[in-house]
Amino acid sequence: MSYHLIVLGVSLGGMRALEVLLPALPADLAAAVAIVQHRGKETDDTLLSWIQRHSRLPVVEAEDKEPIVLGNIYLAPADYHLLVEPGHFALSVEPAVNYARPSVDELFESAADSYGREVIGVILTGMNTDGARGLAAIKRHGGRTVVQDPRTAQQRSMPDAAIAAGRVDHVLPLPEIAPLLARLCARPAPPLRPLEQPPGRLGKQA
């Protein structure tokens, strides 16, 4: 199985975690990476610049209808949900989910709907339960699920919730996650295409 889309959720302690994970991703990674980092709605582009300094892959703040390109990292803009649609991203101003906009659950569930078995979901350090429901949706759609070992997280609430919500494929210390992602995405990947029959939105709650 070859995976073409990595969706990653992180909150409190996220900059420290990304400082470890991002530099370890190979420059020729055959997957696109979408990141939700919880942040305030008035946040400027400091986070984007910081992530680019720590990444060998190009980093952009996703825009509405932005095409999904393998080998790029996409950051959810402040105060917008980042959604995956067949071939591109979408932005939403729907209400906060789990007190967060952008929400990890919204990114993960939309990725599962659009790309199913091609998706890897990753939960890192963070507060609250955001991402647990979305990670379970990725698993139900046949994707791969990865969670930072809560014992290595600055804040273990998000990893603990993700593990409790359902079967997780890999629970790993932070330094071991990027090498795993590189192995899972090692084979050449064709352009991302929509599923022929996208399944309905599983686990969606009002």
N, C-alpha and C positions, 0 to 999 in steps of 0.2 A: 504494500500500500504506500502511495506517495501522497504527502500532505502539502497543500499549496497555500493555505491561509492560516496564520497564527494570530489568535486574538488573546490579548493579555490584559488582565485587570489588576490594579494596584492602588493602594491608598496610603495611609500613614506609614512612613518609612520607605516610600516608593523611590525617591531619588537615590537613596543609598543602595536599594536593591537593583535598580536599573543600572547603576554605576558598575555593578558586578556583571550583570547579565549581558548588556548590550555590547560591550567591547569583545565579548567572547563569541558573538555570532559572526560567522564567516562573511566576507565581503561578497561572495558568490552565492549566498543563500537563495535557493530556488523556491522562495515563498514570499508572500507579502505579510507584513506584520502590522496589526492595528492595536493601539494602546489606549486604554482608558486609565488615566490617572485622576483620581478625585482632586478637584481644585475649585477655588472660588470663582464666581462669575466675573469678577473684575481682574482676573489674572492676565498679565501681559504675556509677551512672547519669550520671557526668560526661560521657561521650561523647555520650549522648543529648541532654543539655542543651546541649552545645557545638554539635552539629549543628543543633538547633532555632534557636539564635541566628544561625546562618549560612544559614538557609533561609527562603524566602518561602512554602514549602509546609509543612503540618502534619507533624510527625515523631512517630512512636510506635515503641516497642520491640514487635516482633511477638509475639503470643501464639498458642498452639496453637488452631487453628480460627478465627483472626482473618480476617474477610472482607477481600478485596482491593478497595480503593476507589480509583478514579481520582483523582489529585491529591494522594495521600498518599505520604509517604516512610516506609518500614518498615525498621527496623534489626534485624539478627539479634542476639538476646540472647547474652550471654557464655555459653560452654560448651554451646551447643545448635546443631545444624545447623538452618538455616532452609530449609524445603522449600516448593515451590509445588505446590498441588493445585487441581483445578478449582474456582474461586470463592473459595479461601481459602488461608491458609498453614498449615503444620504444623511442629512442632518435633520434633527427634529427638535422642536421646542415644546413637546409634550411635557406634562408635569414631572417633577423629580420622582425617581424610583429609588427606594431605600435611602431617601433623603439626599440623593445625588443626581445631578445632571452635569456632566455625562454619567450614565449608569453602565456598570459592567454587565448587568443582566441584559439590558437592551442590546448591547453590542453582541454578546454571546448568542442570544436567542435568534437574532436576525442572521448571524453567520451560520448557525445550524440550519435554519430554514433554507438559506440560499445555496450552501455548499456541502452540507451533510458530512460525508465521510472524508472530505478533503480538509477538514478543519481540525486544528489543535487549539484547545483552550488552556490557558495558563493563569492560575491565581497566585499572586504573591502577597506579601505583607499588607495588612490593612485593617481598619476598623469596620464594624458592622457585618452584615451578611451579604452585601452586594456581590454578585457573581456566583453564588451557590446554585441558585435556580438555573442560571444560564449555563453553567458548566454541566449540570445534569441534563439539560436539553441537548448539548453537544454530544454527550455520551449516548443518549437515546437515538440520535440521528446517525450514530456510527462513527463519530469523530474520536479523537484521542484527547485525554484529559490529564493535566499535570498540575500539581499543587506544591508550593514550597512547604517543606517540612516546618510545621508550626514552631518547633523548637528552635529554628534558625531565623524566625521572623521577628522583626522589631515589634510588630503588633500582630498577634496570632488570630484575631477574631475572624478575618476573612478566610484564611486557610482552614481553620477549624470548622467553620460553617460549610465550606465546600466539601470537606471530607465527610461531614455528617450527612450531607444531602444525598449522597449516592456513591456508587462505586467509582473510584478514581484509579486511573491506570498507573500513575507514577506519583509518589510523594517523595520529594528529593530535597537535599540541602541546596541552597541557592546556587553554589558554584557548579553543581552538576546539571542544572537545567539547560543552559545554552548548549553544551555538548550533546545532550539528548536531542534538542531541537535540530541541531545541525545534522545528526544522523538520520532523523526521521524525514528530513527534507533534502536528503543528499541526492536523490535521483533527479535527472532533468525533468522539468515540469512544463506542460503545455500552458498556454494562456488560460486563465480562469474562465470557465464557462458556466452558465446557469445549469442547474439540475433540469432534467427533462420534465419531471413532475415534482416541483418543490412541495414538500409536505407542509401541512398546516402548522401554525405557530403553536408548538407544544409548551405547556406549562405557563402560558401567558396569564397574568393576573391583572385585574383592574387596579 
